[in-house]
Amino acid sequence: MDHWLLHGLSPLAKPRARAHARRRRAPALSSSDESRRGAGHWNRGITEPGATARPAMFGYPRRRMRAGDAHDAIPPRWPGLTAAAAMLLAGLASLAWGLGWIDIGAPSKATPGDVDHRATAIWLGAALLALSPVTSLIWIRYRRPVADAMTRFARAVDSLSPRARWLDLVFASVLGLFLEVALIRWHGTEFRACAYLKNVTLLACFLGLGLGFARAHRSRLSMPIMLPLLIGQVLVMDVLSLADADRAIRNPQATEVYWGMGHITTLLHAAVFYGFFAALFVSTIMIFIPIGQLTGRLMQPAAPIASYTVNIIGSIVGVLLFAAASFFWLPPSLWFAAAVMLALWLVRHDRFALTAGALAGVLAVGWLGFEPRSAVRNVYSPYQRLEVTADLRPLADGRTVRLGTKVNANKTWYLAASDLSPEFVDRWGGLVPGLRERAAAYDLSYAIGSVASDVLIVGAGAGNDVAAALRGGAVRVDAVEIDPAILELGRREHPESPYRSPRVHVRVGDARAFLQSAPPATYDLVVFGLLDSHTLLSGMAAIRLDNFVYTIESMRDARRVLRPTGRLCLSFAVAPDTVFAARVWKMLRAVFGHPPRTFTLQGTDTAFVIAVDPDAELTPPAGAVESTERVFAAAARLDPPPASDDWPFPFLEGRRWADFPRSYLWLIGLLGVISVAWVAGARERVERFEPHFFFLGGAFLLVETKGITELALVFGTTWVVTSVVIVAILTLILMANWLVAVVRPHRVWPAYLALLASLAAGYFVPVERLLPLGRMGAGLASAGLLCLPLYFAGVIFATSLSRCRSLPSAFASNLLGAILGGLCEYASMVVGFRNLYLVGMGIYALSWVALWMGRDRDRWSSTPAGC
């Protein structure tokens, strides 16, 4: 496929001998046989009954393949029966543990209020036992009709007119990108662990597309089964999510904060965590193999640059389509409805595939549009899934009082729009546990010092902090919130209606971007209002939306906008003796020149208060619990390095390899083993590996991730910024294609020199040095600095593609390299984002060396294959 971010992308199949398959060499095709192929029939030259012509793949000559060959044989029974047997064994084990027949040392409930894992195990075991015979019967009964449908579909695709092939290529490219982004986000909304490990879905998409490209030559195209595979994954995950099975997936790293998830304490927890991600990885690969295979088949007959350009145009449309879905807050039922319609258009050539896909699509869309909980209102903001319910508290006398509105994000508690006015607290504070403490926590920022006239609140949420500022006497309140859905919720449903006050000025955007653009000495008080994230920056980076807020550069920005008599209040949902609290304490001391005071809020949260003037009197209100000594002791004991824009990981203990989360290493190893095993077990025989395209794919994804991350420092980490940056990168690739098509360069070394020089410039000129140029000047300069390497990389790829002998081979190798680049991105947790440039330079240098070594050298002795 496509990838919106890569030039081409992933895995290659490795040769494996199959002694059991009969392979007969047929005589070479005569000229009359060749003439019977006809225009567009690149794979259908029938030379004798039972034999079909097979195209060249990965350097192998075109040969005939008999119907009994491995590609045309009816699929055997053993894959389906093996899957059914595995489901049977897993179901029995799950049911046995859930009923208490076996004991593996895992508690039924890890903590009070946690989900009952035994009940979940019983339901899961029963489901697996029921699905096991169904799976075997379906495989035995329908494997022949499905194989016939795939063969008919391949013949229909090969017989398309050139115009129809171009149109289908656009739709396949749109589908691949749109579905990739949709699954990355949807997986995170249904299973919380996926919101923190989105790269698993991203890499699975790359691998599936690459394997599909490697299979583009086959006499069967698997696109007819894409929709049933997709709908199967969607329905299974949604049913398990509704049963709260996702709570059984626990945080594997005690030092990493995964909101709403407990920690792994037993072998069972570890098996569930890694087993779930292995199953998700494999099932997502299977969904994208048909898309990659069809895309490779449609691109094959045309000139490489022309087909690649059409592929990129389709990718841009896919980006814009999902951006529109995010802009209008559309639910997943409509995301998948769009994907189903695109897929149905592509399988319109076969009645069996069209009927099966339509039935599966209607079932999935209808199921996703149904919400069994009548009291829950789902809102799909551009960033997360919000579950909105009334915040009702039962009283001892049997009555119920409504405090406001409660919001869960991606299935865990996120925030509440509560009535914390003095009148409400005086009336119900003695009856509702914790109500007085909650009101005091929000009022602390305004009660600890002099009255603040001008207040800035970053992470304003639904309005509790804004309401506290108005109660505290603020004349002007600038409220910054990145999620427009949460702001709208606050406007409509907050009991105190703070956003309707004329003293409040709302800014929808990124907190860090607002701090950078605000004029100096503007505010008497800056409040970081429990600003934490439940998702990642994007599907391409291992950072969260709030990571750039808690860096030492962000603290300096906050210090700059304060007046000489001003103060800063920062609250976060962590204990005072944690690494995060110790790191924030050290950064504030370094920025302000004196240590902050800290307080414990509501028993679990920590608030940091510091004034610009070290002699300012900060008198806490009565009842405030100070924890300064605990935080100071934690800072002295742990001594964490400061988080920075280059290393924005405030939750990690340090940036040494010894501090790298071991769970990530195990997960990377697991995904690597699955990838290598799948590639090695593929049927395709590869005459030569394409290291040039492999290294191009890995370096491109790595540098692109770095560019998107740093541009977020200038423009903010909003979904609009991410979409615009991706479209800009794809536009640069189109410009590179145009240059190669017009100029047709015969030498690639000038582009390599320009590429390495632009990467070096990005390394020696960090983006933060450009910020004094102003928002517009810094934006233009940083965009040029960070995107220029991708343009030169696009020129290199397009030039190489115009001379490659096998388009599917080049794209498959490139996609496999994307897997390498995605895994290397995790190294930023140790080396920082700036040093990723050096890693990218090294990988690009390897691609240059590979271009001139061995079998890659002969591609440059011929003229371009066409553009």
Secondary structure, DSSP 8 states (H G I E B T S, - for coil): ---SSSSS-B--------TTS---------HHHHHTT-TT-TT----BTTEEEE---TT---EEEETTSTTTS---SHHHHHHHHHHHHHHHHHHHHHTTSS--S--S-SSTT---HHHHHHHHHHHHHHHHHHHHHHHHHHHHHHHHHHHHHHHHHHT--HHHHHHHHHHHHHHHHHHHHHHHHHHHHHSHHHHH-THHHHHHHHHHHHHHHHTTTSSS--GGGHHHHHHHHHHHHHHHHHTTGGGGS-BS-TTS--TT--B--SHHHHHHHHHHHHHHHHHHHHHHHHHHHHHHHHHTTS-HHHHHHHHHHHHHHHHHHHHHHHHTT--HHHHHHHHHHHHHHHTTT-HHHHHHHHHHHHHHHHHHT--S-TT-EEEE-SS-EEEEEEEEEE-TTS-EEEEEEEEEETTEEEEEEE---HHHHHHHTTTSTTHHHHHHHHHHHHHSSS--SEEEEES-TTSHHHHHHHHTT-SEEEEEES-HHHHHHHHHH-TT-GGGSTTEEEEES-HHHHHHHS-SS-EEEEEE-S---SSBS-TT-S-BTTGGGSSHHHHHHHHHTEEEEEEEEEEESS-TTSHHHHHHHHHHHHHHSS--EEEEETTTEEEEEEESSTT------TT-EE-HHHHHHHHHHH------SSS--TTSS-SSGGGS-HHHHHHHHHHHHHHHHHHHT-S---SS--HHHHHHHHHHHHHHHHHHHHHHHHH-S-HHHHHHHHHHHHHHHHHHHHHHHHH--S--HHHHHHHHHHHHHHHHS-GGGGGGGHHHHHHHHHHHHHHHHHHHHHHHHHHHHHH-S-HHHHHHHHHHHHHHHHHHGGGHHHHTTTTHHHHHHHHHHHHHHHHTSGGGGGGGGS-----
